[in-house]
Amino acid sequence: MNGAADSAHKPAPKRLGRFELNLEWITRPLFGAMLAALAVGAAWDGKWLFALFLGAGSVAGVREWHRMFLREGYAKYFAVSAAAIVASLVAQNVVVHGAPSQTILPWLILAGGALIDLGLSLATRRSTPWHGAGALYVGATPLSLLVLRAAPEGGFWLVLAIFIAVWATDTGALIAGNLLGGPKLAPMLSPNKTWAGAFGGAACAAIGTAILFAMIGADVWRGAALGVAMSLAGQAGDLFESWVKRRVGRKNSGSLIPGHGGVLDRIDSILFVAPMMAFAVLVLGFHPLGSP
């Protein structure tokens, strides 16, 4: 997630003399670095290893999504969403070869899973229609990343730019928010996020993507502007999930990743960034790395 994590219900850190010992200071960067290395390595492979990595994370994430709304009896929704996500990734790698009818197939699979879950939730009065959003909300991101990675020119660098923008925003917002403090960004959603953190995160994303673009010979200013746009989208994704969790009375989506909470807590930003970038590239014809 971007910015400093909510701390209202965290156990007080232990004190050692003048210093405070908080295990999250160790577990958060450690597991964050491990996940980042796995993500970049899988993206470099670009096909089945990347699809496996994305699929595993998405299946875990969509399980958390359905469990947030229904603590028991969510298995059928999870099964439909997980099957739709996996099938869409397989279709992307196996079927898609550029024809419009083939290109849209993975997205139709995701939409089909969402409609089935929506129908199941409407047929069961005690379930919420939010189940219908699971396949699309979580599944659009792995499919977007896989599609972008398959771009004939610079697919890996485009995916890496997304990763860098999200991670730089996370780090910059955390540091700036803690050092500068100041007015709260959205106190009703996330009490510890500040405007300083938001600007700090956007600045770090701009610097990170600009450096990447300079390294690969692309336009540096385009990279900086793209970094800011992705940072803002990522922060919107972070706030959206905070809003959802508050609606259902949850602090974290899960506890799978030490120091980070659940999978959705870790990927909430990229859930907005990756589909936004895929829409810009696939639908609007935007070429982030320059003219083809």
C-alpha positions as CSV (number, residue, x, y, z in Angstrom):
1,M,0.0,0.0,0.0
2,N,1.1,3.6,-0.5
3,G,2.0,5.8,2.4
4,A,2.3,5.0,6.1
5,A,0.1,2.1,7.1
6,D,-2.8,2.7,9.6
7,S,-1.5,2.2,13.1
8,A,-4.6,2.6,15.2
9,H,-4.8,-1.1,16.2
10,K,-1.1,-2.1,16.0
11,P,0.5,-3.5,19.1
12,A,2.9,-1.1,20.8
13,P,6.5,-1.7,19.8
14,K,8.9,-3.0,22.4
15,R,11.4,-0.6,23.8
16,L,15.1,-1.3,24.2
17,G,16.6,1.6,26.1
18,R,16.0,4.7,24.0
19,F,15.1,2.7,20.9
20,E,11.9,1.1,19.8
21,L,11.9,-2.4,18.3
22,N,9.2,-3.1,15.7
23,L,9.4,-6.3,13.8
24,E,7.7,-4.7,10.8
25,W,10.9,-2.6,10.3
26,I,12.5,-5.9,9.4
27,T,9.7,-8.0,7.9
28,R,8.2,-5.3,5.7
29,P,11.4,-4.4,3.7
30,L,12.6,-8.0,3.7
31,F,9.5,-9.5,2.2
32,G,8.9,-6.5,0.0
33,A,12.4,-7.0,-1.5
34,M,11.8,-10.7,-2.0
35,L,8.5,-10.1,-3.8
36,A,10.0,-7.4,-5.9
37,A,12.8,-9.7,-7.0
38,L,10.3,-12.5,-7.9
39,A,8.2,-10.0,-9.8
40,V,11.0,-8.7,-11.9
41,G,12.5,-12.1,-12.6
42,A,9.1,-13.5,-13.7
43,A,8.5,-10.4,-15.9
44,W,11.9,-11.0,-17.6
45,D,10.7,-14.4,-18.6
46,G,7.6,-12.8,-19.8
47,K,5.4,-15.7,-20.7
48,W,4.5,-18.8,-18.6
49,L,6.6,-18.0,-15.6
50,F,5.1,-14.5,-15.5
51,A,1.6,-15.9,-16.0
52,L,2.3,-18.4,-13.1
53,F,3.5,-15.6,-10.8
54,L,0.6,-13.3,-11.6
55,G,-1.9,-16.1,-11.4
56,A,-0.8,-17.3,-8.0
57,G,-0.9,-13.8,-6.5
58,S,-4.2,-13.0,-8.1
59,V,-5.9,-16.2,-6.9
60,A,-4.7,-15.5,-3.3
61,G,-5.9,-11.9,-3.7
62,V,-9.4,-12.7,-5.0
63,R,-9.8,-15.2,-2.2
64,E,-9.2,-12.3,0.2
65,W,-11.7,-10.1,-1.7
66,H,-14.6,-12.6,-1.4
67,R,-13.7,-13.4,2.2
68,M,-13.9,-9.7,3.2
69,F,-17.6,-9.7,2.3
70,L,-18.5,-13.2,3.5
71,R,-16.5,-14.9,6.2
72,E,-18.1,-18.3,5.5
73,G,-19.7,-19.7,2.4
74,Y,-17.6,-17.6,-0.1
75,A,-16.0,-20.7,-1.7
76,K,-18.3,-20.8,-4.7
77,Y,-17.6,-17.1,-5.5
78,F,-13.8,-17.7,-5.1
79,A,-13.9,-20.8,-7.3
80,V,-15.6,-18.9,-10.1
81,S,-13.3,-15.9,-9.9
82,A,-10.1,-17.9,-9.6
83,A,-11.1,-20.1,-12.6
84,A,-11.9,-17.0,-14.7
85,I,-8.6,-15.4,-13.8
86,V,-6.5,-18.5,-14.6
87,A,-8.4,-19.2,-17.8
88,S,-7.9,-15.6,-19.0
89,L,-4.2,-15.8,-18.5
90,V,-4.0,-19.2,-20.2
91,A,-6.1,-17.8,-23.1
92,Q,-3.8,-14.8,-23.4
93,N,-0.7,-17.0,-23.7
94,V,-2.2,-19.7,-25.9
95,V,-4.9,-18.2,-28.0
96,V,-4.1,-14.6,-28.6
97,H,-2.1,-13.9,-31.8
98,G,-3.3,-10.4,-32.7
99,A,-6.7,-10.9,-34.3
100,P,-9.3,-8.7,-32.6
101,S,-11.6,-11.7,-31.9
102,Q,-8.7,-13.4,-30.2
103,T,-7.5,-10.4,-28.3
104,I,-10.8,-9.8,-26.6
105,L,-11.3,-13.4,-25.6
106,P,-9.4,-13.2,-22.3
107,W,-11.3,-10.1,-21.3
108,L,-14.6,-11.9,-22.1
109,I,-13.6,-14.7,-19.9
110,L,-13.0,-12.4,-17.0
111,A,-16.3,-10.6,-17.6
112,G,-18.1,-14.0,-17.7
113,G,-16.7,-14.9,-14.3
114,A,-17.8,-11.6,-12.9
115,L,-21.4,-12.1,-14.3
116,I,-21.6,-15.6,-12.9
117,D,-20.6,-14.4,-9.4
118,L,-23.0,-11.5,-9.6
119,G,-25.8,-13.9,-10.5
120,L,-24.9,-16.2,-7.6
121,S,-24.8,-13.3,-5.2
122,L,-28.2,-11.9,-6.3
123,A,-29.7,-15.4,-6.0
124,T,-28.5,-15.6,-2.4
125,R,-30.1,-12.8,-0.4
126,R,-27.5,-12.8,2.3
127,S,-24.6,-12.2,-0.1
128,T,-23.6,-8.9,-1.5
129,P,-23.3,-8.0,-5.2
130,W,-19.7,-6.9,-4.5
131,H,-18.8,-10.6,-5.2
132,G,-19.5,-9.8,-8.8
133,A,-16.6,-7.4,-8.9
134,G,-13.9,-9.8,-7.7
135,A,-12.9,-11.4,-11.0
136,L,-12.6,-8.0,-12.8
137,Y,-11.2,-6.0,-9.9
138,V,-8.4,-8.5,-9.2
139,G,-8.2,-10.2,-12.5
140,A,-7.8,-7.2,-14.8
141,T,-4.4,-6.4,-13.4
142,P,-2.6,-9.7,-14.1
143,L,-4.1,-9.9,-17.6
144,S,-3.1,-6.2,-18.2
145,L,0.5,-6.9,-17.2
146,L,0.7,-10.1,-19.3
147,V,-0.7,-8.2,-22.3
148,L,1.7,-5.3,-21.8
149,R,4.6,-7.7,-21.4
150,A,3.7,-9.2,-24.8
151,A,4.1,-5.9,-26.6
152,P,6.5,-6.3,-29.5
153,E,8.6,-3.3,-28.5
154,G,9.8,-2.7,-24.9
155,G,7.2,-4.9,-23.2
156,F,9.5,-5.8,-20.3
157,W,10.5,-2.1,-19.8
158,L,6.9,-1.0,-19.7
159,V,6.1,-3.5,-17.0
160,L,9.2,-2.6,-15.1
161,A,8.2,1.1,-15.3
162,I,4.8,0.2,-13.7
163,F,6.6,-1.7,-10.9
164,I,9.1,1.1,-10.3
165,A,6.3,3.8,-10.2
166,V,4.3,1.8,-7.7
167,W,7.2,0.9,-5.4
168,A,8.7,4.4,-5.6
169,T,5.4,5.8,-4.6
170,D,5.1,3.5,-1.7
171,T,8.6,4.4,-0.4
172,G,8.4,8.1,-1.1
173,A,5.0,8.4,0.5
174,L,6.1,6.5,3.6
175,I,9.3,8.7,4.1
176,A,7.7,12.0,3.3
177,G,4.6,11.3,5.3
178,N,6.6,10.4,8.4
179,L,9.2,13.2,8.1
180,L,7.0,16.1,7.1
181,G,3.6,15.1,8.4
182,G,1.1,17.9,7.9
183,P,-2.6,17.9,6.8
184,K,-4.3,14.5,6.3
185,L,-5.0,13.4,2.8
186,A,-8.2,11.4,3.5
187,P,-8.7,11.0,7.2
188,M,-12.0,9.2,6.9
189,L,-10.3,6.5,4.8
190,S,-6.7,6.3,6.0
191,P,-5.9,8.4,9.1
192,N,-2.1,8.4,8.6
193,K,-1.9,9.4,5.0
194,T,-0.9,13.0,4.4
195,W,-0.6,15.4,1.5
196,A,3.1,15.5,2.0
197,G,3.2,11.7,1.6
198,A,1.1,12.0,-1.6
199,F,3.4,14.6,-3.1
200,G,6.5,12.7,-1.9
201,G,5.3,9.5,-3.5
202,A,4.5,11.2,-6.8
203,A,8.0,12.9,-6.8
204,C,9.8,9.6,-6.2
205,A,7.7,7.8,-8.9
206,A,8.7,10.6,-11.4
207,I,12.3,10.3,-10.5
208,G,12.3,6.5,-10.7
209,T,10.6,6.2,-14.1
210,A,12.7,9.1,-15.5
211,I,15.9,7.2,-14.5
212,L,14.6,4.1,-16.1
213,F,13.7,5.9,-19.3
214,A,17.1,7.5,-19.4
215,M,18.8,4.1,-19.0
216,I,16.9,2.7,-22.0
217,G,17.2,5.7,-24.2
218,A,13.6,6.9,-24.0
219,D,12.4,10.4,-23.4
220,V,13.1,11.4,-19.8
221,W,10.4,14.0,-19.4
222,R,7.8,11.5,-20.8
223,G,9.0,9.0,-18.2
224,A,8.7,11.6,-15.4
225,A,5.2,12.6,-16.5
226,L,4.2,8.9,-16.8
227,G,5.6,8.3,-13.3
228,V,3.4,11.0,-11.8
229,A,0.3,9.7,-13.6
230,M,0.9,6.1,-12.4
231,S,1.6,7.4,-8.9
232,L,-1.7,9.2,-8.7
233,A,-3.6,6.2,-10.1
234,G,-1.8,4.0,-7.5
235,Q,-2.7,6.2,-4.6
236,A,-6.3,6.3,-5.8
237,G,-6.2,2.5,-5.8
238,D,-4.8,2.5,-2.3
239,L,-7.6,4.8,-1.0
240,F,-10.3,2.8,-2.8
241,E,-9.3,-0.4,-1.0
242,S,-9.1,1.5,2.3
243,W,-12.7,2.6,1.7
244,V,-13.8,-1.0,0.9
245,K,-12.1,-2.4,4.0
246,R,-13.7,0.2,6.2
247,R,-17.1,-0.6,4.8
248,V,-16.7,-4.2,5.8
249,G,-14.9,-3.5,9.1
250,R,-11.5,-4.9,8.2
251,K,-8.1,-3.3,8.9
252,N,-6.2,-5.7,6.5
253,S,-7.4,-7.9,3.7
254,G,-5.5,-10.8,5.2
255,S,-2.2,-11.8,6.8
256,L,-0.4,-13.8,4.2
257,I,2.6,-11.5,3.7
258,P,4.5,-10.7,7.0
259,G,4.8,-6.9,7.5
260,H,2.3,-6.1,4.7
261,G,-1.0,-7.8,5.6
262,G,-2.8,-9.6,2.8
263,V,-2.1,-9.8,-0.9
264,L,-4.6,-7.1,-1.7
265,D,-2.9,-4.9,0.9
266,R,0.3,-5.2,-1.1
267,I,-1.1,-4.9,-4.6
268,D,-3.9,-2.4,-4.1
269,S,-2.0,0.4,-6.0
270,I,-1.1,-1.7,-9.0
271,L,-4.8,-2.9,-9.3
272,F,-5.5,0.6,-10.6
273,V,-2.2,1.3,-12.4
274,A,-1.9,-1.7,-14.7
275,P,-5.4,-1.6,-16.1
276,M,-5.1,2.2,-16.7
277,M,-1.8,1.6,-18.6
278,A,-3.3,-1.3,-20.6
279,F,-6.3,0.9,-21.6
280,A,-4.0,3.7,-22.6
281,V,-1.8,1.4,-24.8
282,L,-4.4,-1.0,-26.2
283,V,-7.4,1.3,-26.6
284,L,-6.0,4.8,-26.9
285,G,-2.9,3.8,-28.8
286,F,-0.5,5.5,-26.4
287,H,3.1,4.5,-26.8
288,P,4.8,5.2,-23.4
289,L,8.4,4.5,-24.7
290,G,7.9,6.7,-27.7
291,S,6.6,6.3,-31.3
292,P,6.8,2.7,-32.6
